[in-house]
Amino acid sequence: MTKAGKVGERGDLRPFFRASNGSKVLETRYLKKDPHGKVIESAEEMFRRVAEDIAQVDLQYEGGDMWKTSADEFYAVMSRLEFLPNSPTLMNAGRDLQQLSACFVLPVDDSLDSIFEAVKNTALIHKSGGGTGFSFSRVRPRGDRVRSTQGVASGPVSFMQVFDAATDAVKQGGTRRGANMGVLRVDHPDILEFIDAKSHGEGLANFNISVAVTDAFMEDAMTGTDYTLLHPRTGAPAGHLNAKEVFRRLCLRAWECGEPGMLFLDAINRSNPTPALGNLECTNPCGEQPLLPYESCNLGSINLSRITASGRGRTVVDYPRLARTVRTAVRFLDNVIDANHYPLPQIAAITKANRKIGLGVMGWADMLIQLGIPYDSDIALALAGKVMGFIRRVGHQASCEIAIRRGPFPNFVRCPDRQARGGTPRRNATITTIAPAGTISIIAGCSSGIEPLFGLSYSRNHVLGGVELPEIHPLLLRELAARGLDAPEILDHMTRTGSLAGLDFLPEDLRRRYVTALEIAPDRHVRMQAAFQKHSDNAVSKTVNLPHESKPEDVETVFRLAGELGCKGITVYRDRCRDTQVLNLGCATCA
């Protein structure tokens, strides 16, 4: 691996940082190893392994040699880094494990049998490389009388600690710690304990937590009205709380430590494709995939930084290439459903009955830079709607075309869209999702999901154990060199602070295009999420990054706006609100 030149040395500003990090991630987590831990597979061989394994599903439906054509198409989009599936697919396809899904939701009912069955199933899923979400809203509150034993219930937060401890003991796929989402309805009697659950130290370290709120609660929070708590077992009233006080407490805790987030239950269920099967109550660990109990989903992301074309002195979105990539990605993800070896028979049954897929994007911030558009501009918001609307439209068309050849998802007959669409069959209950694409974006060498650039130089921690991954933006390095602006003092400022802020002598267009997350107004973060949510069947994973000096009132504004704009969930993170964090501005090892 070529080592990047020292920042500040003119003429030696080659962008090897991202390529180096992508190689480290591949070698550590994804590529085959021999019994001694030596890597015995190249990235190209990995992509070929995955492509051929997923393409062979064609034999179940079409027969002949069509699968070979599919394998070549799948290999092409992955090897060009135009599309990558979620991590378990890259890790496990064509290997003994063959567990290919990233997202699972498991039911937790109000009994010890159900709770500990879920703990066992969680361990199996984490071992296979998946992440799990749980709604603990059915578990009776702390102090409630247990009739069968005459004992006293310990409540949902106590049982979450059992899941947390089990997760700590099992690595996902043998390569990373498991990830969980814990959800509690805002009308559960233990909601205040849940809101405070991560406010003291490192409790529930293997959980993200979110409060599930309703439209009615948000209205009550605006007016300061009391609302009713409900006993989860009986549905009877179990007390009252002031909605504004609960909302402010939630926002304060999110300001203090980044959690809880919020899930907007009514928004999620307004777009539930299969309401006859029940309400959606929970999501996967990063919040982008609402799922029914035992349901799983396969995700993949299109690298938008690779979907541009240049000519006549300008760069534009290459919509024909985007359409081809979407169609290939939808076929790939639909095949994954059949190629998958599921951890539990219940998961296999409902996943194949609904055939949900989640096609999203990464490299959005990089695409905007290439197009010369500032992330926090109205033009960027308009383009977000246009690009994601295009992806959704082409994705739905592709799903309908597959349904003509292979049949619709079995529960389509119970889907409201059957009537709304005039009976047009669709292969998949959902098609589009915006995932964070954190690790696969490192492999692809692009910005993650729809996030802005966190920094122009920063370090990633806790991605590969204790290994620090330095990042410095290659497009900026090249542009500074081309403009003759790669002076040592500029580069030193950038590597120390992670931004161009304060360098007012630099051209304004340069500073605007390379704006970073903490320089963007909070409402612009939310509006960007909402622009993508409008065209996402599932939900959107995005973090509103706030400067350290932000106030709790800023979090309140963000959460309210997210609800008003139709987001299905929202998460904030105030810089340095925890002792350790994954992304840190500045990069000492880049200098």
C-alpha positions as CSV (number, residue, x, y, z in Angstrom):
1,M,0.0,0.0,0.0
2,T,1.4,3.4,-1.0
3,K,1.8,5.8,1.9
4,A,0.3,9.2,1.5
5,G,2.7,12.1,1.4
6,K,3.1,14.4,4.4
7,V,0.5,17.1,4.3
8,G,2.1,20.4,3.4
9,E,4.6,19.1,0.9
10,R,3.6,20.6,-2.4
11,G,3.4,18.2,-5.2
12,D,2.9,15.1,-2.9
13,L,-0.7,15.5,-2.0
14,R,-1.9,12.2,-3.4
15,P,-5.3,11.0,-2.1
16,F,-4.4,7.6,-0.7
17,F,-6.1,8.1,2.6
18,R,-9.5,6.7,1.6
19,A,-8.0,3.9,-0.5
20,S,-5.8,2.9,2.3
21,N,-8.7,2.8,4.8
22,G,-10.9,0.8,2.4
23,S,-8.1,-1.8,2.1
24,K,-7.8,-2.0,5.8
25,V,-11.5,-2.5,6.3
26,L,-11.7,-5.2,3.5
27,E,-8.7,-7.1,4.8
28,T,-9.9,-7.0,8.4
29,R,-13.6,-7.8,7.9
30,Y,-14.6,-9.0,4.5
31,L,-11.9,-10.9,2.6
32,K,-11.4,-14.7,3.0
33,K,-8.6,-15.8,5.3
34,D,-6.8,-19.1,5.8
35,P,-6.8,-20.9,9.2
36,H,-3.8,-18.8,10.2
37,G,-5.6,-15.5,9.6
38,K,-3.7,-14.7,6.3
39,V,-5.8,-13.0,3.7
40,I,-6.3,-15.3,0.7
41,E,-8.8,-13.2,-1.4
42,S,-8.5,-10.0,-3.3
43,A,-11.2,-7.3,-3.5
44,E,-11.9,-8.4,-7.1
45,E,-12.3,-12.0,-6.1
46,M,-14.6,-11.0,-3.3
47,F,-16.9,-9.1,-5.7
48,R,-16.8,-12.1,-8.1
49,R,-17.6,-14.5,-5.3
50,V,-20.6,-12.4,-4.3
51,A,-21.8,-11.7,-7.8
52,E,-21.8,-15.4,-8.8
53,D,-23.5,-16.5,-5.6
54,I,-26.3,-14.0,-5.9
55,A,-26.8,-14.5,-9.6
56,Q,-27.3,-18.2,-9.3
57,V,-30.8,-17.5,-7.9
58,D,-31.7,-16.8,-11.6
59,L,-31.6,-20.6,-12.1
60,Q,-34.6,-21.0,-9.8
61,Y,-36.7,-18.9,-12.1
62,E,-35.4,-18.6,-15.6
63,G,-32.9,-21.5,-16.0
64,G,-30.3,-21.6,-18.8
65,D,-27.3,-19.3,-18.7
66,M,-29.0,-16.1,-17.9
67,W,-27.4,-16.2,-14.4
68,K,-24.0,-15.8,-16.0
69,T,-25.1,-12.5,-17.6
70,S,-26.5,-11.4,-14.2
71,A,-23.2,-12.3,-12.5
72,D,-21.3,-10.2,-14.9
73,E,-23.6,-7.2,-14.4
74,F,-23.5,-7.6,-10.6
75,Y,-19.7,-7.8,-10.6
76,A,-19.4,-4.8,-12.9
77,V,-21.5,-2.4,-10.6
78,M,-19.7,-3.6,-7.5
79,S,-16.1,-3.6,-8.9
80,R,-16.7,-0.1,-10.3
81,L,-17.9,0.8,-6.8
82,E,-21.2,2.1,-8.2
83,F,-23.3,-0.1,-5.9
84,L,-22.5,-2.1,-2.8
85,P,-24.8,-4.4,-0.8
86,N,-24.9,-4.4,3.0
87,S,-21.9,-5.8,4.9
88,P,-23.3,-9.3,5.7
89,T,-23.8,-9.9,1.9
90,L,-20.2,-9.0,1.1
91,M,-18.9,-11.0,4.0
92,N,-21.0,-14.1,3.7
93,A,-22.2,-14.7,0.2
94,G,-20.7,-17.7,-1.4
95,R,-19.3,-18.9,2.0
96,D,-20.5,-21.4,4.6
97,L,-22.5,-18.9,6.7
98,Q,-24.5,-17.4,3.8
99,Q,-26.5,-15.1,6.1
100,L,-26.9,-12.0,4.0
101,S,-29.2,-9.6,5.8
102,A,-28.2,-6.6,7.9
103,C,-31.5,-5.8,9.6
104,F,-33.8,-7.8,11.9
105,V,-36.6,-7.0,14.3
106,L,-37.5,-9.5,17.0
107,P,-40.6,-9.6,19.2
108,V,-40.4,-9.1,22.9
109,D,-43.6,-10.0,24.7
110,D,-44.5,-9.8,28.4
111,S,-43.1,-13.1,29.6
112,L,-39.8,-14.5,30.6
113,D,-40.1,-17.2,27.9
114,S,-40.5,-14.6,25.2
115,I,-37.8,-12.3,26.6
116,F,-35.1,-15.0,26.9
117,E,-36.1,-16.6,23.6
118,A,-35.4,-13.2,22.1
119,V,-32.0,-13.0,23.8
120,K,-31.1,-16.4,22.4
121,N,-32.2,-15.4,18.9
122,T,-30.4,-12.1,19.2
123,A,-27.1,-14.0,19.8
124,L,-27.7,-16.1,16.7
125,I,-28.3,-13.1,14.6
126,H,-25.3,-11.2,15.9
127,K,-23.1,-14.2,15.4
128,S,-24.2,-14.2,11.7
129,G,-23.4,-10.5,11.2
130,G,-26.9,-8.9,11.6
131,G,-28.2,-6.2,13.8
132,T,-31.4,-6.3,15.8
133,G,-34.3,-4.0,16.9
134,F,-36.8,-4.5,19.7
135,S,-39.8,-2.8,20.9
136,F,-40.0,-3.2,24.7
137,S,-43.4,-1.5,24.9
138,R,-45.2,-4.8,25.7
139,V,-43.1,-5.5,28.8
140,R,-44.9,-4.6,32.0
141,P,-43.5,-1.7,34.0
142,R,-41.2,-1.8,37.0
143,G,-42.9,-2.7,40.3
144,D,-45.9,-4.3,38.6
145,R,-47.2,-7.4,40.4
146,V,-46.4,-10.7,38.6
147,R,-49.4,-12.9,39.3
148,S,-47.8,-16.3,38.6
149,T,-45.0,-15.8,41.2
150,Q,-46.4,-13.0,43.4
151,G,-43.1,-11.3,42.6
152,V,-42.5,-7.8,41.3
153,A,-41.6,-7.0,37.7
154,S,-38.2,-5.3,37.0
155,G,-39.4,-3.4,33.9
156,P,-38.2,-3.0,30.3
157,V,-34.9,-1.2,31.1
158,S,-33.8,-3.9,33.4
159,F,-34.3,-6.5,30.7
160,M,-32.6,-4.4,28.1
161,Q,-29.5,-4.7,30.3
162,V,-29.7,-8.5,29.8
163,F,-29.8,-8.1,26.0
164,D,-26.9,-5.6,26.3
165,A,-24.7,-8.1,28.3
166,A,-25.5,-10.9,25.8
167,T,-24.6,-8.7,22.9
168,D,-21.3,-7.8,24.6
169,A,-20.4,-11.5,24.6
170,V,-21.1,-12.2,20.9
171,K,-19.3,-10.6,18.0
172,Q,-21.2,-10.1,14.7
173,G,-19.9,-12.6,12.3
174,G,-16.8,-12.9,14.4
175,T,-15.6,-9.5,13.3
176,R,-17.6,-6.8,15.1
177,R,-19.7,-6.1,18.1
178,G,-23.5,-6.5,17.8
179,A,-25.8,-3.6,17.4
180,N,-29.3,-3.1,18.8
181,M,-32.1,-0.7,18.7
182,G,-34.3,-0.4,21.8
183,V,-37.7,1.3,21.4
184,L,-40.3,2.3,24.0
185,R,-43.6,4.0,23.4
186,V,-44.0,7.4,25.0
187,D,-47.1,6.2,26.8
188,H,-45.4,3.4,28.6
189,P,-45.4,3.9,32.4
190,D,-41.5,3.5,32.5
191,I,-40.9,6.1,29.8
192,L,-38.9,8.5,32.1
193,E,-36.6,5.7,33.2
194,F,-36.1,4.7,29.6
195,I,-35.3,8.3,28.6
196,D,-32.7,8.5,31.3
197,A,-31.2,5.1,30.6
198,K,-28.1,6.3,28.8
199,S,-27.5,9.5,30.6
200,H,-25.1,8.1,33.3
201,G,-21.9,6.6,32.0
202,E,-21.8,3.7,29.6
203,G,-25.0,1.9,30.3
204,L,-26.6,0.0,27.4
205,A,-23.4,0.5,25.4
206,N,-24.6,-1.9,22.7
207,F,-27.9,-0.2,22.2
208,N,-29.2,2.8,20.3
209,I,-32.5,3.8,22.0
210,S,-35.4,5.8,20.6
211,V,-38.7,6.9,22.0
212,A,-41.7,6.1,19.8
213,V,-44.0,9.1,19.8
214,T,-47.4,9.7,18.2
215,D,-48.9,12.7,16.4
216,A,-51.1,13.3,19.4
217,F,-48.1,13.4,21.8
218,M,-46.4,15.9,19.7
219,E,-49.5,18.1,19.6
220,D,-49.8,17.8,23.4
221,A,-46.1,18.7,23.7
222,M,-46.7,21.9,21.8
223,T,-49.7,22.9,24.1
224,G,-48.3,21.6,27.4
225,T,-51.2,19.2,27.8
226,D,-51.1,16.1,30.1
227,Y,-51.3,12.8,28.4
228,T,-52.3,9.3,29.6
229,L,-49.8,6.5,30.3
230,L,-51.2,3.0,29.4
231,H,-50.5,-0.3,31.1
232,P,-49.0,-2.4,28.3
233,R,-50.6,-5.6,29.5
234,T,-54.2,-4.4,30.2
235,G,-54.4,-1.2,28.2
236,A,-55.8,0.6,31.2
237,P,-54.7,4.1,32.2
238,A,-51.6,4.0,34.4
239,G,-51.1,7.6,35.2
240,H,-50.5,11.0,33.5
241,L,-47.5,13.1,32.5
242,N,-47.1,16.5,31.1
243,A,-46.2,16.1,27.4
244,K,-44.1,19.3,27.2
245,E,-42.1,18.2,30.2
246,V,-41.5,14.7,28.8
247,F,-40.5,16.2,25.5
248,R,-38.1,18.6,27.0
249,R,-36.5,15.9,29.2
250,L,-36.1,13.7,26.1
251,C,-34.4,16.6,24.2
252,L,-32.2,17.4,27.2
253,R,-30.9,13.8,27.4
254,A,-30.3,13.8,23.6
255,W,-28.3,17.1,24.0
256,E,-26.3,15.5,26.9
257,C,-25.4,12.2,25.3
258,G,-26.9,11.9,21.8
259,E,-29.8,9.7,22.9
260,P,-32.7,8.9,22.9
261,G,-33.7,9.6,19.3
262,M,-37.3,9.8,18.2
263,L,-39.4,7.5,16.1
264,F,-42.6,9.0,14.7
265,L,-44.9,6.0,14.8
266,D,-47.9,7.5,12.9
267,A,-45.7,8.6,10.0
268,I,-44.1,5.2,9.9
269,N,-47.5,3.4,9.8
270,R,-49.0,5.8,7.3
271,S,-46.7,4.2,4.7
272,N,-46.9,0.6,6.1
273,P,-47.2,-1.5,3.0
274,T,-48.9,-4.4,4.8
275,P,-51.1,-3.0,7.6
276,A,-53.2,-6.2,7.6
277,L,-50.2,-7.9,9.1
278,G,-49.9,-5.5,12.0
279,N,-48.5,-2.1,12.9
280,L,-44.8,-1.3,12.6
281,E,-43.4,-0.7,16.1
282,C,-39.6,-0.8,15.8
283,T,-36.7,-0.4,13.4
284,N,-33.2,-1.8,12.9
285,P,-30.3,-0.4,14.9
286,C,-29.7,2.8,12.8
287,G,-33.4,3.6,12.4
288,E,-33.8,3.4,8.6
289,Q,-35.7,0.2,8.4
290,P,-39.1,-0.2,10.2
291,L,-39.9,-4.0,10.3
292,L,-42.6,-6.3,11.6
293,P,-41.7,-8.9,14.2
294,Y,-39.2,-11.5,12.7
295,E,-38.9,-9.5,9.5
296,S,-35.5,-8.9,7.9
297,C,-34.3,-6.6,5.1
298,N,-31.5,-6.6,2.7
299,L,-29.9,-3.2,2.0
300,G,-27.6,-1.7,-0.6
301,S,-26.4,1.7,-1.6
302,I,-25.7,3.4,-4.9
303,N,-22.5,5.5,-4.8
304,L,-23.7,8.8,-6.3
305,S,-20.1,10.1,-6.5
306,R,-19.7,7.6,-9.4
307,I,-22.9,8.6,-11.2
308,T,-21.8,12.0,-12.7
309,A,-20.7,12.9,-16.2
310,S,-18.5,15.8,-17.4
311,G,-18.6,17.6,-20.7
312,R,-18.5,21.1,-22.1
313,G,-16.9,22.4,-18.9
314,R,-19.6,21.2,-16.5
315,T,-20.5,18.1,-14.5
316,V,-24.1,16.7,-14.4
317,V,-25.9,13.8,-12.9
318,D,-25.7,10.9,-15.3
319,Y,-29.3,9.8,-15.2
320,P,-29.0,7.0,-17.8
321,R,-26.2,5.4,-15.8
322,L,-28.2,5.9,-12.6
323,A,-31.2,4.1,-14.2
324,R,-29.1,1.2,-15.2
325,T,-27.5,0.9,-11.8
326,V,-30.9,1.1,-10.0
327,R,-32.3,-1.7,-12.2
328,T,-29.3,-3.9,-11.6
329,A,-29.3,-3.2,-7.8
330,V,-33.0,-4.1,-7.5
331,R,-32.5,-7.4,-9.2
332,F,-29.5,-8.1,-7.0
333,L,-31.3,-7.3,-3.8
334,D,-34.3,-9.3,-4.8
335,N,-32.1,-12.3,-5.5
336,V,-30.5,-11.9,-2.1
337,I,-33.8,-12.8,-0.5
338,D,-33.7,-16.3,-2.1
339,A,-29.9,-16.8,-1.7
340,N,-30.1,-16.1,2.0
341,H,-29.8,-18.6,4.8
342,Y,-31.9,-17.2,7.5
343,P,-31.1,-17.6,11.2
344,L,-34.7,-18.6,12.1
345,P,-37.5,-20.2,10.2
346,Q,-39.9,-17.4,11.3
347,I,-37.6,-14.9,9.7
348,A,-37.4,-16.8,6.5
349,A,-41.2,-17.1,6.3
350,I,-42.1,-13.4,6.7
351,T,-39.1,-12.1,4.8
352,K,-40.1,-14.2,1.8
353,A,-43.7,-13.3,2.2
354,N,-43.0,-9.5,2.0
355,R,-39.7,-9.5,0.1
356,K,-38.7,-6.1,1.4
357,I,-35.5,-4.5,0.0
358,G,-33.9,-1.2,0.8
359,L,-32.0,0.5,-2.0
360,G,-30.4,3.8,-0.9
361,V,-27.5,6.0,-1.7
362,M,-24.0,7.0,-0.5
363,G,-21.6,9.6,-1.8
364,W,-24.3,12.3,-1.8
365,A,-22.0,15.0,-0.4
366,D,-19.3,14.1,-2.9
367,M,-21.8,14.3,-5.8
368,L,-22.8,17.8,-4.7
369,I,-19.1,18.9,-4.5
370,Q,-18.6,17.5,-8.0
371,L,-21.6,19.5,-9.3
372,G,-20.5,22.7,-7.5
373,I,-23.5,22.8,-5.2
374,P,-23.3,23.7,-1.5
375,Y,-24.9,21.0,0.7
376,D,-26.9,23.5,2.7
377,S,-28.4,25.3,-0.4
378,D,-31.9,25.3,-1.8
379,I,-30.5,23.9,-5.0
380,A,-29.2,20.9,-3.1
381,L,-32.6,20.2,-1.5
382,A,-34.3,20.4,-4.9
383,L,-31.7,18.0,-6.4
384,A,-32.2,15.6,-3.5
385,G,-35.8,15.3,-4.3
386,K,-35.1,14.9,-8.0
387,V,-32.4,12.2,-7.6
388,M,-34.2,10.2,-5.0
389,G,-37.5,10.5,-6.8
390,F,-35.8,9.2,-9.9
391,I,-34.3,6.2,-7.9
392,R,-37.7,5.4,-6.4
393,R,-39.6,5.6,-9.7
394,V,-37.1,3.4,-11.6
395,G,-36.8,1.1,-8.6
396,H,-40.5,0.5,-8.5
397,Q,-40.6,0.0,-12.2
398,A,-37.9,-2.6,-11.9
399,S,-39.7,-4.4,-9.1
400,C,-42.9,-4.5,-11.2
401,E,-41.0,-5.9,-14.1
402,I,-39.5,-8.7,-11.9
403,A,-43.0,-9.5,-10.6
404,I,-44.2,-10.1,-14.2
405,R,-41.6,-12.8,-14.6
406,R,-41.4,-14.2,-11.1
407,G,-44.6,-13.2,-9.4
408,P,-45.4,-10.5,-6.7
409,F,-44.5,-10.8,-3.1
410,P,-47.0,-13.2,-1.6
411,N,-48.6,-10.7,0.7
412,F,-49.3,-8.3,-2.2
413,V,-52.9,-9.6,-2.1
414,R,-53.2,-8.0,1.3
415,C,-51.5,-4.8,0.3
416,P,-53.5,-1.5,0.0
417,D,-51.4,-0.7,-3.1
418,R,-53.1,-3.6,-4.9
419,Q,-56.2,-1.4,-5.1
420,A,-54.4,1.9,-5.3
421,R,-52.2,0.8,-8.2
422,G,-55.0,-0.9,-10.1
423,G,-53.7,-4.3,-9.3
424,T,-50.2,-3.8,-10.8
425,P,-48.1,-6.5,-9.1
426,R,-44.8,-5.6,-7.4
427,R,-42.1,-8.0,-6.4
428,N,-41.1,-6.2,-3.2
429,A,-43.2,-4.6,-0.4
430,T,-40.7,-1.8,-0.1
431,I,-37.8,-0.8,-2.4
432,T,-36.1,2.3,-1.1
433,T,-34.3,3.1,2.1
434,I,-31.5,5.5,3.1
435,A,-29.0,3.6,5.3
436,P,-25.9,5.1,6.9
437,A,-23.6,3.0,4.7
438,G,-20.8,3.7,7.1
439,T,-18.4,0.8,6.5
440,I,-19.3,0.2,2.8
441,S,-18.7,3.9,2.1
442,I,-15.1,3.5,3.4
443,I,-14.7,0.6,0.9
444,A,-16.2,2.8,-1.9
445,G,-14.1,5.8,-1.0
446,C,-17.1,8.1,-0.7
447,S,-19.1,10.1,1.9
448,S,-21.5,8.1,4.0
449,G,-25.2,8.0,3.2
450,I,-26.7,11.4,2.7
451,E,-24.6,13.0,5.4
452,P,-22.5,16.1,4.7
453,L,-18.8,15.9,5.1
454,F,-18.1,15.4,8.8
455,G,-14.8,17.2,8.3
456,L,-12.3,17.8,5.5
457,S,-9.8,15.9,7.7
458,Y,-10.9,13.7,10.6
459,S,-10.2,10.4,12.2
460,R,-12.5,7.4,12.6
461,N,-12.2,5.4,15.8
462,H,-13.9,2.2,17.0
463,V,-14.4,1.0,13.4
464,L,-11.7,-1.6,13.5
465,G,-11.2,-2.1,17.2
466,G,-8.6,0.3,18.4
467,V,-7.3,1.2,15.0
468,E,-7.5,4.9,14.0
469,L,-8.5,5.5,10.4
470,P,-7.4,9.0,9.2
471,E,-9.5,10.7,6.5
472,I,-8.7,13.7,4.4
473,H,-10.9,14.6,1.5
474,P,-9.2,13.7,-1.8
475,L,-11.3,16.1,-4.0
476,L,-10.3,19.0,-1.9
477,L,-6.6,18.0,-2.0
478,R,-6.7,17.9,-5.8
479,E,-8.6,21.2,-6.0
480,L,-6.2,23.0,-3.7
481,A,-3.3,21.8,-5.7
482,A,-4.9,22.7,-9.0
483,R,-5.6,26.3,-7.7
484,G,-2.1,26.6,-6.2
485,L,-3.6,26.8,-2.7
486,D,-1.8,23.9,-1.2
487,A,0.3,26.1,1.0
488,P,1.6,24.6,4.3
489,E,-0.4,27.0,6.5
490,I,-3.7,26.2,4.7
491,L,-3.2,22.5,4.9
492,D,-2.0,22.7,8.5
493,H,-5.2,24.6,9.4
494,M,-7.3,22.1,7.7
495,T,-5.7,19.1,9.3
496,R,-6.0,20.6,12.7
497,T,-9.6,21.9,12.6
498,G,-11.2,19.7,9.9
499,S,-12.6,22.7,8.0
500,L,-11.8,25.8,6.0
501,A,-13.6,28.0,8.5
502,G,-11.6,31.0,9.4
503,L,-9.6,31.1,6.1
504,D,-11.6,34.0,4.8
505,F,-9.0,34.8,2.1
506,L,-9.9,31.6,0.3
507,P,-12.5,31.8,-2.6
508,E,-16.0,31.8,-1.3
509,D,-17.2,29.1,-3.8
510,L,-14.5,26.8,-2.4
511,R,-15.5,27.4,1.3
512,R,-19.2,27.0,0.4
513,R,-18.8,23.7,-1.5
514,Y,-16.7,22.1,1.2
515,V,-18.9,23.0,4.0
516,T,-18.8,20.5,6.9
517,A,-21.5,19.0,9.2
518,L,-20.9,21.3,12.2
519,E,-21.0,24.4,10.0
520,I,-24.5,23.6,8.6
521,A,-27.5,25.0,10.3
522,P,-29.6,22.3,12.1
523,D,-32.7,23.0,10.2
524,R,-30.8,22.4,6.9
525,H,-29.8,18.9,8.2
526,V,-33.5,18.1,8.9
527,R,-34.7,19.5,5.6
528,M,-32.2,17.4,3.7
529,Q,-33.4,14.3,5.5
530,A,-37.0,15.2,4.8
531,A,-36.2,15.7,1.1
532,F,-34.9,12.1,0.9
533,Q,-37.7,10.7,3.1
534,K,-40.3,11.9,0.7
535,H,-39.1,9.3,-1.8
536,S,-38.1,6.5,0.6
537,D,-40.5,3.7,1.1
538,N,-38.9,2.9,4.4
539,A,-37.0,5.5,6.5
540,V,-33.8,7.6,6.5
541,S,-30.8,7.2,8.7
542,K,-29.2,10.6,9.3
543,T,-27.6,12.3,12.2
544,V,-28.0,16.0,12.9
545,N,-24.5,16.9,14.0
546,L,-24.6,19.9,16.4
547,P,-21.6,22.0,17.6
548,H,-20.6,21.5,21.2
549,E,-21.9,24.9,22.2
550,S,-25.4,24.1,21.0
551,K,-28.3,24.4,23.5
552,P,-31.0,21.9,24.5
553,E,-33.4,24.3,22.8
554,D,-31.7,23.5,19.5
555,V,-32.5,19.9,19.9
556,E,-36.2,20.7,20.6
557,T,-36.3,22.7,17.4
558,V,-34.8,19.9,15.4
559,F,-37.1,17.2,16.8
560,R,-40.2,19.4,16.2
561,L,-39.2,20.2,12.7
562,A,-38.5,16.6,11.9
563,G,-42.1,15.7,12.9
564,E,-43.6,18.6,11.0
565,L,-41.7,17.7,7.8
566,G,-42.8,14.0,7.8
567,C,-39.5,12.4,8.9
568,K,-40.0,8.9,10.3
569,G,-37.2,9.3,12.9
570,I,-34.6,11.7,14.0
571,T,-31.3,11.6,15.8
572,V,-28.9,14.3,17.0
573,Y,-25.4,14.2,18.2
574,R,-23.7,17.2,19.9
575,D,-19.9,17.2,19.2
576,R,-17.9,16.0,22.2
577,C,-21.0,15.3,24.4
578,R,-19.4,11.9,25.2
579,D,-15.9,11.1,26.4
580,T,-15.3,9.0,23.3
581,Q,-16.9,9.3,19.8
582,V,-16.4,7.6,16.5
583,L,-15.6,10.7,14.4
584,N,-13.2,13.3,15.6
585,L,-12.3,16.5,13.8
586,G,-8.8,17.1,12.8
587,C,-6.3,14.4,12.0
588,A,-2.9,14.4,13.7
589,T,-1.7,11.4,11.7
590,C,-2.5,13.2,8.4
591,A,0.1,15.9,9.1
